[in-house]
Amino acid sequence: MEPNFTKLPKAELHLHIEGTLEPELLFKLAERNRISLPYKTTSDAHEAYKFKDLQSFLDIYYFAAKTLIHEQDFYDLTWAYLEKAQHQNIRHAEIFFDPQTHTQRGIAFQTFMNGMNQALQDAKHKFNISTKLIMCFLRDLDEKSAFATLQQALPFKEHIVAVGLDSAEKNNPPSKFQNVFAEARKQGFLCVAHAGEEGPPEYITEALDLLKVSRIDHGIRCLEDEALVNRLVLEKIPLTVCPLSNVKLCVVKSMKEHPLKRMLDRGLFVTVNSDDPAYFGGYVNENFSAAAQALQLSSQDIYQLAKNSFQASFLSPEQKSAFIAELDNAFVSFS
């Protein structure tokens, strides 16, 4: 019998809020904001969510984001994710957002910050979900644009725990953003970066050495470099792995070939996340379920992944301990 992953308290550390825009909400926002869509029905939209690589996904992702214009739109987007998170027993979420996707369209920084923050506050009161925001720079734009984004973010510093790096990885190495990450660290932000998904293992090393990140997003190609694997294990660098995303974007041929279990067995500090769940066929529980079935994960594997999700978070040691105690209690009846 398949385990009930809803019983398992967990954290999500790799989730792009713009990637939670389900077709149903997309149509609602398009109508509200009078934006024409290339789909006649939500079924057409779902049918279009078949990708050959990261770029083919990003093309649709950025188009859909154009329907997000007003504070209420960003509130509705964030609230829809948090409702799902509550149903999936996600106790803590560290949520990526892409300012440049919106500021490039003339949307004011405060518009999306106000909308998202209000939803996060409401979810804390209604669902008792803990959250943090991570602002990502788009790596296919230049560092100058990233610096401008960092400056715009400073008035909202208290609401943003870290900066990250996302979007098209090929030919956009972490080294391109060394200076802006240095400035972000000076301003008190923690740092993370997408690396080693479509890009080579060297990008993971660059992110660690040049950007001084404390967490790697994806990182599945680390297995191609034995010295890097040993370093990641030794330094206990968390890797926020997204199984369904990797299969959907053809980074991995099938779930049975996904390296998650091998990574666990090597002692790597891996977590399970959903990335852009509206486009990739599932939220965290669906990722756990797909990986558990295809890779024959043991109960101990599943427990370790859930525990890792709290330990790899940017919560305080006391908060981590409280959530792990909650997990330990729940795991007794987990099946």
C-alpha positions in Angstrom: 0.0 0.0 0.0 1.3 3.4 -0.9 2.3 5.6 2.1 0.1 8.6 2.9 2.4 11.5 2.5 -0.1 13.9 3.9 0.6 12.4 7.3 4.2 13.6 6.9 5.1 17.1 8.1 7.7 18.6 5.8 9.3 21.8 4.5 9.5 22.9 0.9 12.6 24.8 -0.1 12.5 25.0 -3.9 9.2 26.5 -5.1 8.8 29.3 -7.6 5.6 31.1 -6.8 5.1 32.1 -10.4 5.4 28.4 -11.2 2.3 27.6 -9.1 0.0 29.4 -11.6 -2.6 26.7 -12.4 -4.5 27.0 -15.6 -7.8 27.7 -13.7 -6.3 30.8 -12.0 -4.5 31.8 -15.2 -7.8 32.0 -17.0 -9.3 34.0 -14.1 -6.5 36.5 -14.1 -6.5 36.8 -17.9 -10.2 37.6 -17.8 -9.8 40.0 -14.9 -6.9 41.9 -16.6 -8.2 41.6 -20.2 -5.2 39.6 -21.5 -5.6 37.3 -24.4 -4.4 33.7 -24.0 -3.3 31.3 -26.7 -5.5 28.6 -25.1 -9.3 28.3 -25.4 -9.7 26.1 -22.4 -7.8 24.9 -19.3 -7.5 21.6 -21.0 -5.6 23.2 -23.9 -3.3 24.9 -21.4 -2.6 21.5 -19.7 -1.9 20.0 -23.1 0.6 22.8 -23.9 2.6 21.9 -20.7 4.8 19.4 -22.5 8.4 20.5 -22.7 11.5 19.4 -24.5 13.9 21.3 -22.3 14.1 24.2 -19.7 13.8 26.9 -22.3 10.6 25.5 -23.8 9.1 25.6 -20.3 10.4 29.1 -19.6 8.7 30.5 -22.7 5.3 29.5 -21.4 6.2 30.4 -17.8 7.1 34.0 -18.7 4.0 34.4 -20.9 1.7 33.2 -18.2 3.3 35.6 -15.7 2.1 38.5 -17.8 -1.4 38.0 -16.3 0.0 39.0 -12.9 -0.5 42.8 -12.6 -2.2 44.0 -9.4 -1.6 43.3 -5.7 -4.7 41.1 -5.7 -3.3 39.0 -8.5 -0.1 38.3 -6.5 -2.2 37.7 -3.4 -4.4 35.2 -5.2 -1.4 33.3 -6.7 0.4 33.0 -3.3 -2.8 32.1 -1.4 -3.6 29.3 -3.9 -0.2 27.8 -3.3 -0.5 28.1 0.5 -3.9 26.4 0.5 -2.3 23.5 -1.3 0.6 23.5 1.0 -1.7 23.3 4.0 -3.5 20.3 2.5 -0.1 18.6 1.8 1.1 19.2 5.4 3.9 21.5 4.4 4.7 23.1 7.7 7.3 25.6 6.3 7.9 26.9 2.8 10.8 29.0 1.4 9.3 30.6 -1.7 11.2 31.9 -4.7 10.0 34.9 -6.6 11.4 36.6 -9.7 11.2 40.4 -9.5 12.6 41.0 -13.0 9.8 39.0 -14.5 7.5 41.7 -13.2 9.5 44.9 -13.1 10.5 44.5 -16.7 6.8 44.8 -17.5 6.4 48.0 -15.5 5.0 46.3 -12.3 6.2 48.2 -9.2 8.3 46.2 -6.6 5.8 47.0 -3.9 2.9 45.6 -5.9 4.1 42.0 -5.8 5.7 42.3 -2.4 2.5 43.6 -0.8 0.4 41.0 -2.4 2.6 38.1 -1.5 3.3 39.3 2.0 -0.4 39.7 2.8 -1.0 36.1 1.7 1.9 34.8 3.8 0.6 36.7 6.9 -2.9 35.4 6.4 -1.6 31.8 6.0 0.4 32.1 9.2 -2.8 33.1 11.1 -5.2 30.7 9.3 -3.0 27.6 8.6 -0.1 28.1 11.0 2.3 27.7 8.0 5.8 29.2 8.5 7.2 30.9 5.4 10.2 32.8 4.1 10.8 34.6 0.7 13.9 34.2 -1.5 14.4 36.7 -4.3 16.0 35.3 -7.4 18.0 37.1 -10.1 17.3 35.9 -13.7 20.6 34.5 -15.0 19.8 35.1 -18.7 19.8 38.9 -17.9 23.0 40.8 -17.1 24.5 41.6 -13.7 23.6 45.2 -14.1 19.9 44.3 -14.1 20.5 42.1 -11.0 22.2 45.0 -9.2 19.2 47.3 -10.0 16.9 44.6 -8.6 18.9 44.3 -5.4 18.6 48.1 -4.9 14.9 47.9 -5.4 14.6 45.1 -2.8 16.4 46.9 0.0 13.3 48.7 1.4 11.7 45.2 1.7 14.8 43.6 3.2 13.0 42.5 6.4 10.7 40.3 4.3 13.4 38.6 2.2 15.7 36.0 3.8 18.0 35.2 0.8 18.8 35.9 -2.8 19.0 33.1 -5.5 19.8 32.6 -9.1 17.4 30.9 -11.6 16.1 30.8 -15.2 18.1 29.5 -18.2 21.2 27.8 -16.9 23.0 26.9 -20.1 25.8 29.4 -20.9 24.9 31.5 -17.8 27.4 30.4 -15.2 27.2 31.6 -11.6 30.5 33.5 -12.1 28.5 36.0 -14.1 26.9 37.2 -10.9 29.8 37.1 -8.5 29.7 40.9 -7.7 26.0 41.2 -7.1 26.0 38.2 -4.8 29.0 39.8 -2.9 26.9 43.0 -2.4 23.8 40.9 -1.4 25.9 39.2 1.3 27.1 42.6 2.5 23.5 43.7 2.8 22.8 40.7 5.1 21.1 38.3 2.6 21.8 34.6 2.6 22.6 33.1 -0.8 21.4 30.1 -2.8 21.7 29.3 -6.5 20.3 26.9 -9.1 23.2 24.9 -10.4 23.9 21.5 -11.9 20.4 20.9 -13.5 21.1 21.5 -17.1 24.4 23.1 -16.4 27.6 21.1 -15.7 29.0 20.2 -12.2 31.4 23.1 -12.5 28.5 25.4 -12.1 27.9 23.9 -8.6 31.5 24.5 -7.7 31.3 28.1 -9.0 28.2 28.7 -6.9 29.9 27.5 -3.8 33.3 29.2 -4.3 32.3 32.5 -6.1 28.7 33.1 -4.9 29.3 31.6 -1.4 25.9 29.9 -1.4 24.7 27.9 1.6 22.4 25.7 -0.5 22.3 24.4 -4.1 19.0 24.2 -6.0 18.8 21.0 -8.1 22.5 19.9 -8.1 21.7 16.5 -9.6 24.7 16.6 -11.9 27.1 16.6 -9.0 27.3 12.8 -9.4 29.4 13.3 -12.5 32.2 14.7 -10.3 33.4 12.4 -7.5 35.5 15.1 -5.8 32.5 17.4 -5.8 30.3 14.7 -4.3 32.8 14.2 -1.5 33.0 17.9 -0.9 29.2 18.3 -0.7 28.9 15.4 1.8 31.8 16.8 3.9 30.5 20.3 4.0 26.8 19.1 4.4 25.6 21.4 1.5 21.9 20.9 1.1 20.6 20.1 -2.5 17.0 21.0 -3.2 16.0 18.2 -5.7 12.8 18.4 -7.8 12.2 14.9 -9.2 9.1 15.6 -11.4 10.6 18.7 -12.7 13.8 16.9 -13.8 11.7 14.3 -15.7 9.3 16.8 -17.2 12.2 19.0 -18.5 14.0 15.9 -19.9 17.0 16.4 -17.6 16.4 12.8 -16.5 14.8 10.3 -19.0 12.4 8.7 -16.5 11.7 8.7 -12.8 13.2 5.2 -12.5 16.5 6.7 -13.8 16.3 9.7 -11.3 19.5 9.9 -9.2 17.7 10.8 -5.9 18.2 7.4 -4.3 21.8 7.2 -5.4 22.3 10.7 -3.9 20.8 9.6 -0.6 22.9 6.5 -0.5 26.0 8.6 -1.1 25.2 10.6 2.0 24.3 13.8 0.1 22.0 16.2 2.0 19.1 16.0 -0.4 15.5 17.3 -0.1 12.4 16.8 -2.2 10.6 19.8 -3.7 8.1 20.7 -6.5 9.9 23.6 -8.3 7.0 24.8 -10.7 4.2 22.4 -9.7 1.5 23.9 -12.0 3.6 22.9 -15.0 5.3 19.7 -13.8 2.5 17.6 -12.7 2.5 17.7 -8.9 3.3 19.4 -5.6 5.6 18.0 -2.9 3.5 15.0 -2.0 3.2 14.0 -5.7 7.0 14.3 -5.9 7.5 12.1 -2.9 5.0 9.6 -4.2 6.5 9.3 -7.7 10.0 9.0 -6.4 9.1 6.5 -3.7 7.4 4.2 -6.2 9.9 4.4 -9.0 13.0 4.3 -6.8 11.6 1.9 -4.1 12.5 4.4 -1.3 12.4 2.8 2.1 10.5 4.3 5.1 13.9 5.4 6.4 14.7 7.1 3.1 11.4 9.0 3.3 11.9 10.0 6.9 15.4 11.2 6.1 14.2 13.3 3.2 11.5 14.9 5.4 14.0 15.5 8.2 16.5 17.0 5.7 13.8 19.5 4.5 13.7 21.1 8.0 17.4 20.8 8.7 18.3 22.5 5.3 15.9 25.4 5.9 16.7 28.9 7.0 14.7 28.4 10.3 16.4 28.9 13.6 17.8 25.8 15.4 14.9 26.0 17.9 12.3 26.1 15.1 14.0 23.2 13.3 14.0 21.1 16.5 10.3 21.8 17.0 9.3 20.7 13.5 11.5 17.6 13.6 9.9 16.6 16.9 6.5 17.0 15.1 7.9 14.8 12.3 9.1 12.2 14.7 5.7 12.0 16.4 3.9 11.7 13.0 6.3 9.1 11.6 5.2 6.6 14.3 1.8 6.2 12.4 3.2 6.9 8.9 2.5 4.1 6.4 
